[in-house]
Amino acid sequence: MLQSIRDRSRSWGAKIIIGAVVVTMALFGVESLVGLFGGGGDDIVKVNGEPITRHQLELEVQRAIRSGQVPPEQERALRNQMLDQLITDRLLTQYAEEGGLHLSEEQLDQLIVTLPEFQDQDGRFSSELFRNRLASAGYTPLSFREELRVDMKRQQLQQGLAFSDFTLPAEQERLGALQRQTRSFRYHALSAADLDDELEVSEEAMQRHYEANVENYQRPEQVRLEYVIIDRQQMADEIEIEEQALRELWRERGRDADRRVSHIMLTFNGERSREEAVAELEAVRERLAEGEAFADLAAEVSDDTVSAEQGGDLGVISRGFFGEAFEDAAFALDEGQVSDIVETDNGLHLLKVTALERPPFEQVRDDLRREAALSRVAGEFNERVQRLIDESFAADDLQSVADDIGLELHESDWVSRDGAEGVLAEPGVMAEAFTADVLEEGYNSEVIELDEDRRLVLRVADHREATVLDLDEVRDRVRAGVESQLRREALIELAAERVEQLRTGEATEIAWQQAEGVSRQDADGLPEAVLQAAFRLPAPEGDEPVYGHAVAGDRVVLLALDRVEPGEVDSETELFVARMAERLRAQAAIQGLLDDLRDKADIERL
């Protein structure tokens, strides 16, 4: 329970001493904290004659709330928890002092100067930092010192208990063997079809079940809502886009698409001049216009012998691969078009786009229509959203807002915070519905941004508090609950009968399923209750199986344990098991001491 000064905790939250506590000043100030250790205040409990004051309890409660560990609405539950912890701490302190546990002044000094919370950047104890942090947390050096002394005594006690218990090597070996053990068994789930008698649900049984489980038949706090939505997608669906505009958008998308390009290249300043190269390419253009194939002319004329063999084909190109002049010309062409003469560092070119890497128009037509429509309604959408913001803020209803903006007013059925569906179930919507301004004051909500295309405003039309529903209102649910309980009880009784029949060798045909070599860690898809029951059964003696049953929720499962095998030795598993066993032993020892101290203590609540 009590660890180091920086991480020791008390169930609901850390007891604030140093470090993280700097964020807040203790509620009652330094003087009251000094009083904490010197007595005073109204006594609320006496533990073996020693008082715990209301002052002490309130300090603990407020520190937990101020530190953000517990919401203020849980203060009542927190107060009970803190009082119980104060009693436990007092019992441990008394036991430690009776046992003669002691810390010298030198030990306290050494502990304080080694706490990192009081050390500067060089790792040295700082008196100034020590005083400042204690003051910020509401402690004087003396009150902190006394608190630390008591805390360390309790820690010594608990550590002594934990370390006094141990696990023998033989026990560790046995635990490891149990942990790595595997079991092979058969199982069969009984169902309602296995029952001979119909289940009879009486009115008395329903009444008893209803009263015993009344918390399951509560209706949560609910509201009925009015709301309006501005939906840009819906607005876009109502827009007609001309076919020509869609094709133009498709072509526009193709301007930057990767494309397959062929070229005819002529060099100059060697055997020919630039003018001669231009003249030759102009002649090529004329031959193209007369119908000759680009590929044939490339093979005949082009100085790029590598591509000429492929009809001038350069393959698929992307922007940034060739020079600027070449790419500007290539990406200005549509499929099948030939460029004007283009000059680059390599020479003069005629370019032809032979294919565009883009999907066919019909394949993307719907996407293009949606994109164009959303673009056209963008301005109107923003204008309507602004009007919704302005008008819903000032209006006393939502109907008039819907009429002015041309929106449909939607109405919900009764919905709870966690029970909404559709658009009302989207993040933030029901939280807004239950804000004080909307629920209690009756205002329209803020404009809620559902996503980039939708805006919503809601208003509470009606409200009803949480309540327990009458039996007549939940009769069907209660009947189903009783039937489920009776069915489970009948199946458990049937399972016990079947197990007895199997043990005595009576002929019972069962469609078993096999689970082979299952370990505790590998459930192989089996319910946890079935796995646990299989490992609780005693190991078979000889070839005779051991029978049993498991209850997994509403299912009852027959078990037939066939074999128990030792499994493979795993040092890591054995070490884990040993450590876990020691930890459980230590926890059991400490809990045993606490239970004994409480049983023998004189605890008087005033």
C-alpha positions as CSV (number, residue, x, y, z in Angstrom):
1,M,0.0,0.0,0.0
2,L,2.7,2.4,0.9
3,Q,5.5,2.6,-1.7
4,S,7.9,5.5,-2.2
5,I,7.0,9.0,-1.4
6,R,6.4,9.9,-5.0
7,D,4.1,7.0,-6.0
8,R,2.3,5.8,-2.9
9,S,-1.4,5.8,-3.5
10,R,-4.7,5.5,-1.6
11,S,-7.2,3.6,-3.8
12,W,-9.1,6.5,-5.3
13,G,-6.0,8.5,-5.9
14,A,-2.6,9.5,-4.8
15,K,-2.0,11.1,-1.4
16,I,-0.6,14.4,-2.5
17,I,2.7,15.2,-0.9
18,I,5.2,16.4,-3.5
19,G,6.0,16.5,-7.2
20,A,2.7,16.3,-9.1
21,V,0.9,18.0,-6.2
22,V,2.5,21.3,-7.0
23,V,-0.4,22.1,-9.3
24,T,-2.7,22.9,-6.4
25,M,-2.5,24.4,-2.8
26,A,-4.1,22.3,-0.1
27,L,-7.6,23.4,0.5
28,F,-7.1,24.6,4.1
29,G,-3.6,26.0,3.9
30,V,-0.4,25.4,5.8
31,E,-1.7,26.3,9.3
32,S,-4.5,23.8,9.1
33,L,-2.1,21.1,8.0
34,V,0.0,21.8,11.0
35,G,-3.1,21.3,13.0
36,L,-3.6,18.0,11.3
37,F,-0.7,16.6,13.2
38,G,-1.3,18.4,16.4
39,G,-5.0,17.4,16.9
40,G,-8.1,19.5,16.8
41,G,-11.2,19.3,14.6
42,D,-14.4,17.3,15.0
43,D,-13.7,13.6,15.6
44,I,-15.7,11.3,13.3
45,V,-14.1,7.9,14.1
46,K,-12.0,6.5,16.9
47,V,-9.7,3.7,16.1
48,N,-8.6,1.9,19.3
49,G,-9.2,5.2,21.1
50,E,-7.2,7.4,18.6
51,P,-9.4,9.9,16.8
52,I,-9.7,10.6,13.1
53,T,-11.0,14.1,12.5
54,R,-13.4,15.5,9.9
55,H,-10.6,17.9,9.1
56,Q,-8.2,15.0,8.1
57,L,-10.9,13.4,6.0
58,E,-11.8,16.6,4.1
59,L,-8.2,17.2,3.3
60,E,-7.8,13.8,1.7
61,V,-11.1,14.2,-0.2
62,Q,-10.4,17.7,-1.5
63,R,-6.8,16.8,-2.5
64,A,-8.1,14.0,-4.6
65,I,-10.7,16.2,-6.3
66,R,-8.3,19.1,-6.8
67,S,-5.7,16.9,-8.4
68,G,-8.3,15.8,-11.0
69,Q,-8.3,12.2,-9.9
70,V,-11.9,12.0,-9.0
71,P,-14.9,13.9,-10.5
72,P,-16.7,16.2,-8.0
73,E,-19.9,14.3,-8.5
74,Q,-18.3,11.2,-7.0
75,E,-17.4,13.1,-3.9
76,R,-19.8,11.2,-1.6
77,A,-18.5,7.8,-2.7
78,L,-14.9,9.1,-2.4
79,R,-15.5,10.3,1.1
80,N,-16.5,6.9,2.2
81,Q,-13.5,5.3,0.5
82,M,-11.1,7.8,2.0
83,L,-12.5,7.3,5.5
84,D,-12.1,3.6,5.2
85,Q,-8.5,4.1,4.0
86,L,-7.7,6.4,6.9
87,I,-8.9,3.7,9.3
88,T,-6.7,1.1,7.6
89,D,-3.7,3.4,7.8
90,R,-4.3,4.1,11.5
91,L,-4.5,0.4,12.2
92,L,-1.3,-0.3,10.4
93,T,0.5,2.6,12.1
94,Q,-0.6,1.4,15.5
95,Y,0.5,-2.1,14.8
96,A,3.9,-0.9,13.5
97,E,4.5,1.2,16.5
98,E,3.5,-1.6,18.9
99,G,6.0,-3.8,17.1
100,G,8.8,-1.3,17.8
101,L,9.4,-0.2,14.2
102,H,11.4,2.9,14.2
103,L,13.0,5.5,11.9
104,S,15.8,7.6,13.3
105,E,16.2,11.3,12.5
106,E,19.3,10.4,10.4
107,Q,17.3,7.9,8.3
108,L,14.6,10.5,7.6
109,D,17.3,13.1,6.7
110,Q,18.9,10.6,4.3
111,L,15.6,9.7,2.7
112,I,14.6,13.4,2.2
113,V,17.9,14.5,0.6
114,T,17.8,11.5,-1.9
115,L,14.2,12.2,-3.2
116,P,14.5,13.5,-6.8
117,E,11.7,15.9,-6.2
118,F,14.0,18.0,-4.0
119,Q,17.1,17.8,-6.1
120,D,18.4,20.4,-8.6
121,Q,19.5,19.8,-12.1
122,D,22.9,18.6,-10.9
123,G,21.3,16.0,-8.7
124,R,22.0,17.7,-5.4
125,F,19.6,18.4,-2.6
126,S,18.2,21.9,-2.7
127,S,16.9,23.5,0.5
128,E,15.1,26.2,-1.5
129,L,13.4,23.7,-3.7
130,F,12.5,21.6,-0.7
131,R,10.8,24.5,1.1
132,N,9.1,25.8,-2.1
133,R,7.6,22.5,-3.0
134,L,6.4,21.8,0.5
135,A,4.8,25.2,0.7
136,S,3.1,24.7,-2.6
137,A,1.6,21.5,-1.4
138,G,0.5,23.0,1.9
139,Y,3.1,21.4,4.2
140,T,5.6,22.8,6.7
141,P,8.9,20.9,6.9
142,L,7.9,19.5,10.3
143,S,4.4,18.3,9.2
144,F,5.9,16.7,6.1
145,R,8.6,15.1,8.2
146,E,6.1,13.6,10.5
147,E,3.9,12.4,7.7
148,L,6.9,10.8,6.0
149,R,7.9,9.1,9.3
150,V,4.5,7.4,9.7
151,D,4.3,6.5,6.1
152,M,7.7,4.8,6.1
153,K,6.8,2.8,9.3
154,R,3.8,1.4,7.4
155,Q,5.9,0.7,4.4
156,Q,8.5,-1.2,6.6
157,L,5.7,-3.3,8.1
158,Q,4.2,-4.3,4.7
159,Q,7.6,-5.0,3.1
160,G,8.5,-7.1,6.1
161,L,5.4,-9.1,5.7
162,A,5.9,-9.5,2.0
163,F,9.5,-10.6,2.3
164,S,8.9,-12.9,5.2
165,D,6.9,-15.2,2.9
166,F,8.6,-17.3,0.2
167,T,8.1,-20.2,-2.2
168,L,10.2,-23.3,-1.9
169,P,12.0,-24.6,-5.0
170,A,9.8,-27.7,-5.0
171,E,6.7,-25.4,-4.9
172,Q,8.0,-23.4,-7.8
173,E,8.7,-26.5,-9.8
174,R,5.2,-27.8,-9.0
175,L,3.6,-24.5,-10.0
176,G,5.6,-24.4,-13.2
177,A,4.5,-27.9,-14.0
178,L,0.9,-27.0,-13.5
179,Q,1.2,-23.9,-15.6
180,R,2.7,-25.6,-18.6
181,Q,0.4,-28.7,-18.3
182,T,-1.8,-29.5,-21.3
183,R,-5.1,-31.4,-21.3
184,S,-7.0,-33.3,-24.0
185,F,-10.7,-33.5,-23.5
186,R,-14.0,-33.8,-25.2
187,Y,-17.0,-31.4,-24.8
188,H,-20.6,-31.1,-25.8
189,A,-22.9,-28.2,-25.3
190,L,-26.4,-29.0,-24.0
191,S,-29.2,-27.0,-25.5
192,A,-32.9,-26.3,-24.8
193,A,-33.7,-29.1,-27.3
194,D,-32.3,-31.6,-24.8
195,L,-34.9,-30.7,-22.2
196,D,-38.0,-32.9,-22.0
197,D,-40.3,-30.5,-20.2
198,E,-41.6,-27.1,-21.3
199,L,-40.6,-24.3,-19.1
200,E,-43.4,-22.8,-17.1
201,V,-43.0,-19.2,-15.9
202,S,-45.3,-18.3,-13.1
203,E,-46.4,-14.8,-12.1
204,E,-44.7,-15.2,-8.7
205,A,-41.4,-16.1,-10.4
206,M,-41.6,-13.1,-12.7
207,Q,-42.3,-10.9,-9.7
208,R,-39.3,-12.3,-7.7
209,H,-37.0,-11.9,-10.8
210,Y,-38.2,-8.4,-11.4
211,E,-37.6,-7.3,-7.8
212,A,-34.2,-9.0,-7.6
213,N,-33.0,-7.4,-10.8
214,V,-34.9,-4.1,-10.7
215,E,-31.7,-2.2,-11.8
216,N,-32.0,-3.9,-15.2
217,Y,-35.4,-2.5,-15.8
218,Q,-34.7,1.2,-15.4
219,R,-35.5,3.6,-18.2
220,P,-32.6,6.1,-18.5
221,E,-33.1,9.8,-18.7
222,Q,-34.5,10.6,-22.2
223,V,-35.3,13.4,-24.5
224,R,-37.3,13.9,-27.7
225,L,-35.4,16.1,-30.1
226,E,-36.2,18.4,-33.0
227,Y,-33.3,19.0,-35.3
228,V,-32.3,20.4,-38.7
229,I,-29.4,19.4,-41.0
230,I,-27.6,21.2,-43.8
231,D,-26.1,18.5,-46.0
232,R,-23.8,19.6,-48.8
233,Q,-24.0,16.1,-50.4
234,Q,-27.8,16.3,-50.4
235,M,-27.6,19.7,-52.0
236,A,-25.2,18.4,-54.6
237,D,-27.6,15.5,-55.5
238,E,-30.2,18.1,-56.5
239,I,-27.9,19.8,-59.0
240,E,-27.9,19.0,-62.7
241,I,-24.5,19.0,-64.4
242,E,-24.3,19.2,-68.2
243,E,-22.6,16.3,-70.0
244,Q,-20.2,18.7,-71.8
245,A,-19.0,20.1,-68.4
246,L,-18.3,16.6,-67.2
247,R,-16.3,15.7,-70.2
248,E,-14.3,18.9,-69.9
249,L,-13.6,18.1,-66.2
250,W,-12.5,14.6,-67.4
251,R,-10.1,16.1,-69.9
252,E,-8.9,18.6,-67.3
253,R,-8.0,15.7,-65.0
254,G,-6.2,14.1,-67.9
255,R,-3.9,17.0,-68.4
256,D,-1.6,15.9,-65.6
257,A,-2.2,12.2,-66.0
258,D,0.8,10.0,-66.9
259,R,0.9,9.4,-70.7
260,R,2.5,7.2,-73.3
261,V,4.6,9.4,-75.7
262,S,6.3,8.8,-79.0
263,H,8.7,11.3,-80.7
264,I,10.6,12.0,-83.9
265,M,13.9,13.7,-83.1
266,L,16.3,15.5,-85.4
267,T,19.6,16.9,-84.3
268,F,21.4,19.9,-85.8
269,N,24.7,21.9,-85.8
270,G,26.4,18.8,-87.2
271,E,25.5,17.5,-90.6
272,R,22.5,19.8,-90.8
273,S,21.7,23.3,-89.6
274,R,18.8,24.2,-87.3
275,E,16.9,25.6,-90.3
276,E,17.4,22.4,-92.2
277,A,16.1,20.3,-89.2
278,V,13.0,22.6,-88.9
279,A,12.3,22.2,-92.6
280,E,12.6,18.4,-92.4
281,L,10.2,18.2,-89.5
282,E,7.7,20.5,-91.3
283,A,7.8,18.1,-94.2
284,V,7.1,15.2,-91.7
285,R,4.1,17.1,-90.4
286,E,2.8,17.4,-93.9
287,R,3.2,13.7,-94.4
288,L,1.4,13.0,-91.2
289,A,-1.4,15.3,-92.3
290,E,-1.7,13.2,-95.5
291,G,-2.2,10.1,-93.4
292,E,1.2,8.5,-93.0
293,A,1.7,6.7,-89.7
294,F,3.8,8.4,-87.0
295,A,5.5,5.1,-86.1
296,D,6.6,4.6,-89.7
297,L,8.0,8.1,-90.1
298,A,9.8,7.8,-86.7
299,A,11.5,4.6,-88.0
300,E,12.5,6.4,-91.2
301,V,13.4,9.9,-90.0
302,S,14.2,10.0,-86.3
303,D,17.9,10.4,-85.2
304,D,17.0,8.6,-81.9
305,T,17.8,5.2,-83.2
306,V,16.7,3.4,-80.0
307,S,13.2,4.7,-79.9
308,A,13.0,4.7,-83.8
309,E,13.1,0.9,-83.7
310,Q,10.0,1.1,-81.5
311,G,8.1,3.5,-83.8
312,G,9.4,6.5,-81.7
313,D,7.9,5.1,-78.4
314,L,9.4,6.5,-75.2
315,G,7.0,4.6,-72.9
316,V,4.9,6.1,-70.1
317,I,6.2,9.4,-68.7
318,S,5.4,11.5,-65.6
319,R,6.1,15.1,-64.9
320,G,9.6,15.8,-63.6
321,F,11.2,13.2,-65.8
322,F,12.1,15.2,-68.9
323,G,12.9,18.8,-69.5
324,E,10.4,21.6,-69.1
325,A,9.9,22.4,-72.8
326,F,9.4,18.7,-73.6
327,E,6.9,18.1,-70.7
328,D,5.0,21.3,-71.3
329,A,4.4,20.2,-74.9
330,A,3.6,16.6,-74.0
331,F,1.2,17.4,-71.2
332,A,-0.7,19.9,-73.4
333,L,-1.7,17.2,-75.8
334,D,-4.7,15.0,-75.7
335,E,-4.6,11.3,-76.7
336,G,-3.8,11.0,-80.5
337,Q,-2.6,14.7,-80.9
338,V,0.8,15.7,-82.4
339,S,2.7,18.7,-81.1
340,D,4.3,21.6,-82.9
341,I,8.1,21.4,-83.2
342,V,9.7,21.3,-79.7
343,E,13.3,22.3,-79.1
344,T,15.3,20.7,-76.3
345,D,19.1,20.4,-75.5
346,N,19.0,17.2,-77.6
347,G,17.5,18.6,-80.7
348,L,14.1,19.2,-82.3
349,H,11.1,17.0,-81.7
350,L,7.6,16.1,-82.8
351,L,5.7,14.5,-80.0
352,K,2.6,12.3,-80.1
353,V,0.6,11.1,-77.1
354,T,-0.5,7.6,-77.9
355,A,-2.3,6.8,-74.6
356,L,-3.4,8.5,-71.4
357,E,-3.1,6.7,-68.0
358,R,-6.6,7.6,-66.9
359,P,-9.8,5.6,-66.4
360,P,-12.5,5.8,-69.1
361,F,-15.0,8.6,-68.9
362,E,-18.0,6.3,-68.2
363,Q,-16.1,4.7,-65.3
364,V,-15.6,8.0,-63.5
365,R,-18.7,9.8,-64.7
366,D,-20.5,9.6,-61.3
367,D,-17.4,10.7,-59.4
368,L,-17.0,13.7,-61.8
369,R,-20.6,14.6,-61.4
370,R,-20.4,14.5,-57.6
371,E,-17.2,16.6,-57.6
372,A,-18.7,19.2,-60.0
373,A,-21.9,19.4,-58.0
374,L,-20.2,19.8,-54.7
375,S,-18.1,22.6,-56.2
376,R,-21.2,24.4,-57.5
377,V,-23.0,24.3,-54.1
378,A,-20.0,25.2,-52.0
379,G,-20.9,28.9,-51.8
380,E,-24.6,28.3,-51.1
381,F,-23.7,25.7,-48.4
382,N,-21.4,28.2,-46.6
383,E,-24.1,30.9,-46.8
384,R,-26.8,28.6,-45.4
385,V,-24.5,27.5,-42.6
386,Q,-23.9,31.1,-41.6
387,R,-27.6,31.8,-41.7
388,L,-28.2,28.7,-39.5
389,I,-25.6,30.0,-37.0
390,D,-27.2,33.4,-36.9
391,E,-30.9,32.5,-36.8
392,S,-30.7,29.4,-34.5
393,F,-28.9,31.5,-31.9
394,A,-31.6,34.1,-31.7
395,A,-34.7,32.0,-32.4
396,D,-37.1,30.6,-29.8
397,D,-37.9,27.5,-31.9
398,L,-36.4,25.5,-34.7
399,Q,-39.5,25.5,-37.0
400,S,-39.1,29.1,-38.0
401,V,-35.4,28.6,-38.6
402,A,-36.1,25.6,-40.8
403,D,-38.8,27.5,-42.8
404,D,-36.5,30.6,-43.3
405,I,-33.5,28.5,-44.6
406,G,-35.6,25.9,-46.5
407,L,-34.7,22.9,-44.3
408,E,-36.8,20.0,-43.1
409,L,-37.5,19.9,-39.4
410,H,-36.9,16.3,-38.1
411,E,-38.3,14.9,-34.9
412,S,-36.9,12.0,-33.0
413,D,-38.6,9.4,-30.7
414,W,-37.5,9.2,-27.1
415,V,-33.7,8.8,-27.0
416,S,-31.1,8.5,-24.1
417,R,-27.5,9.7,-23.9
418,D,-26.3,6.2,-25.1
419,G,-29.4,5.0,-27.0
420,A,-29.5,7.2,-30.1
421,E,-29.4,6.0,-33.6
422,G,-28.6,7.4,-37.0
423,V,-27.3,10.9,-37.2
424,L,-28.1,11.5,-33.5
425,A,-25.6,8.8,-32.6
426,E,-22.7,10.6,-34.2
427,P,-20.0,12.0,-31.9
428,G,-21.0,15.1,-29.9
429,V,-24.7,15.2,-30.8
430,M,-26.3,13.7,-27.6
431,A,-23.7,15.3,-25.4
432,E,-24.9,18.7,-26.8
433,A,-28.6,17.6,-26.2
434,F,-27.9,17.1,-22.5
435,T,-26.0,20.4,-21.9
436,A,-27.6,22.7,-19.4
437,D,-28.3,25.4,-22.0
438,V,-30.2,23.0,-24.3
439,L,-31.8,20.7,-21.7
440,E,-32.6,23.0,-18.8
441,E,-32.8,26.5,-20.4
442,G,-34.5,25.3,-23.6
443,Y,-32.2,27.0,-26.1
444,N,-31.3,25.8,-29.5
445,S,-27.9,24.0,-29.5
446,E,-24.7,25.3,-31.0
447,V,-24.2,24.4,-34.7
448,I,-22.7,20.9,-34.5
449,E,-20.1,20.0,-37.2
450,L,-20.8,16.3,-38.0
451,D,-18.2,16.3,-40.8
452,E,-17.0,18.6,-43.6
453,D,-20.4,18.3,-45.4
454,R,-23.0,18.4,-42.6
455,R,-24.1,20.8,-39.9
456,L,-26.8,20.1,-37.4
457,V,-28.7,22.2,-34.8
458,L,-31.0,20.5,-32.3
459,R,-33.6,21.4,-29.7
460,V,-35.2,19.5,-26.8
461,A,-38.9,19.1,-27.5
462,D,-39.6,17.0,-24.4
463,H,-37.7,15.5,-21.5
464,R,-38.3,12.8,-18.9
465,E,-36.2,11.7,-16.0
466,A,-34.7,8.3,-15.4
467,T,-37.2,5.9,-13.7
468,V,-37.8,2.3,-12.8
469,L,-40.3,0.8,-15.3
470,D,-43.4,-1.0,-14.0
471,L,-43.4,-4.8,-14.4
472,D,-46.2,-4.5,-17.0
473,E,-44.0,-2.3,-19.1
474,V,-41.2,-4.8,-19.2
475,R,-43.1,-8.0,-18.9
476,D,-41.7,-9.6,-22.0
477,R,-38.1,-8.8,-20.9
478,V,-38.8,-10.2,-17.4
479,R,-40.3,-13.3,-18.8
480,A,-37.3,-13.8,-21.1
481,G,-35.0,-13.4,-18.1
482,V,-36.9,-15.9,-16.0
483,E,-37.0,-18.4,-18.9
484,S,-33.3,-18.0,-19.3
485,Q,-32.7,-18.6,-15.6
486,L,-35.0,-21.6,-15.5
487,R,-33.4,-23.0,-18.7
488,R,-29.9,-22.7,-17.3
489,E,-31.0,-24.4,-14.0
490,A,-32.7,-27.2,-15.9
491,L,-29.6,-27.7,-18.1
492,I,-27.3,-27.8,-15.1
493,E,-29.5,-30.4,-13.5
494,L,-29.6,-32.4,-16.8
495,A,-25.8,-32.1,-17.0
496,A,-25.4,-33.5,-13.5
497,E,-27.6,-36.5,-14.6
498,R,-25.6,-37.1,-17.7
499,V,-22.3,-36.9,-15.9
500,E,-23.6,-39.5,-13.4
501,Q,-24.7,-41.7,-16.3
502,L,-21.3,-41.5,-17.9
503,R,-19.5,-42.3,-14.7
504,T,-21.6,-45.4,-14.1
505,G,-21.2,-46.6,-17.7
506,E,-24.8,-46.2,-18.8
507,A,-25.2,-46.0,-22.6
508,T,-25.4,-42.3,-23.6
509,E,-24.8,-41.2,-27.1
510,I,-23.2,-37.8,-27.2
511,A,-21.9,-35.9,-30.2
512,W,-18.5,-34.9,-28.6
513,Q,-16.2,-32.3,-29.9
514,Q,-12.5,-32.8,-29.4
515,A,-10.0,-30.4,-27.8
516,E,-6.5,-31.8,-28.1
517,G,-3.4,-30.7,-26.1
518,V,-5.0,-27.4,-24.8
519,S,-2.9,-25.3,-22.4
520,R,-4.0,-22.8,-19.8
521,Q,-2.7,-20.0,-22.1
522,D,-4.1,-21.3,-25.4
523,A,-7.9,-21.6,-25.1
524,D,-8.1,-22.6,-28.8
525,G,-11.4,-20.7,-29.1
526,L,-13.0,-22.3,-26.1
527,P,-15.0,-20.3,-23.6
528,E,-13.0,-19.4,-20.5
529,A,-15.4,-21.1,-18.2
530,V,-15.0,-24.4,-20.2
531,L,-11.2,-24.1,-20.1
532,Q,-11.2,-23.5,-16.3
533,A,-13.6,-26.4,-15.7
534,A,-11.4,-28.7,-17.7
535,F,-8.3,-27.8,-15.7
536,R,-10.1,-28.2,-12.4
537,L,-11.0,-31.8,-13.1
538,P,-8.7,-34.4,-11.4
539,A,-6.3,-36.2,-13.7
540,P,-7.7,-39.5,-15.1
541,E,-6.4,-42.7,-13.6
542,G,-5.6,-45.2,-16.3
543,D,-7.8,-45.1,-19.4
544,E,-11.0,-44.0,-17.7
545,P,-12.0,-40.5,-18.5
546,V,-13.0,-38.0,-15.8
547,Y,-16.4,-36.4,-16.4
548,G,-17.7,-33.0,-15.4
549,H,-19.6,-30.0,-16.7
550,A,-19.1,-26.2,-17.1
551,V,-21.5,-23.3,-17.1
552,A,-20.6,-20.7,-19.8
553,G,-23.2,-18.0,-19.7
554,D,-26.5,-19.5,-20.7
555,R,-24.7,-22.6,-22.1
556,V,-24.0,-25.8,-20.1
557,V,-21.2,-27.9,-21.4
558,L,-20.4,-31.6,-20.6
559,L,-16.7,-32.4,-20.3
560,A,-14.8,-35.7,-20.6
561,L,-11.2,-35.3,-19.6
562,D,-9.1,-38.0,-21.4
563,R,-5.4,-37.1,-20.8
564,V,-3.2,-34.8,-18.8
565,E,0.3,-34.2,-20.2
566,P,3.2,-32.4,-18.6
567,G,4.0,-30.1,-21.5
568,E,7.4,-28.6,-22.5
569,V,9.7,-27.0,-19.9
570,D,9.8,-23.3,-20.3
571,S,12.1,-21.4,-17.9
572,E,10.5,-18.1,-18.7
573,T,7.0,-19.4,-17.8
574,E,8.4,-20.9,-14.6
575,L,10.0,-17.7,-13.6
576,F,6.8,-15.8,-14.3
577,V,4.7,-18.3,-12.2
578,A,7.2,-18.1,-9.3
579,R,7.1,-14.3,-9.2
580,M,3.3,-14.3,-9.5
581,A,3.0,-16.8,-6.7
582,E,5.3,-14.7,-4.4
583,R,3.2,-11.6,-5.2
584,L,0.0,-13.4,-4.4
585,R,1.4,-14.7,-1.2
586,A,2.6,-11.2,-0.2
587,Q,-0.8,-9.8,-0.9
588,A,-2.5,-12.5,1.0
589,A,-0.3,-12.0,4.0
590,I,-0.9,-8.2,4.1
591,Q,-4.7,-8.7,3.6
592,G,-4.7,-11.3,6.3
593,L,-3.1,-8.9,8.7
594,L,-5.6,-6.1,7.8
595,D,-8.5,-8.5,8.3
596,D,-7.2,-9.6,11.7
597,L,-6.5,-6.0,12.8
598,R,-10.0,-4.9,11.8
599,D,-11.6,-7.9,13.6
600,K,-9.8,-7.1,16.8
601,A,-10.0,-3.3,16.6
602,D,-12.3,-1.1,18.5
603,I,-13.6,1.2,15.7
604,E,-16.2,3.7,17.0
605,R,-17.9,5.8,14.4
606,L,-19.1,9.1,16.0
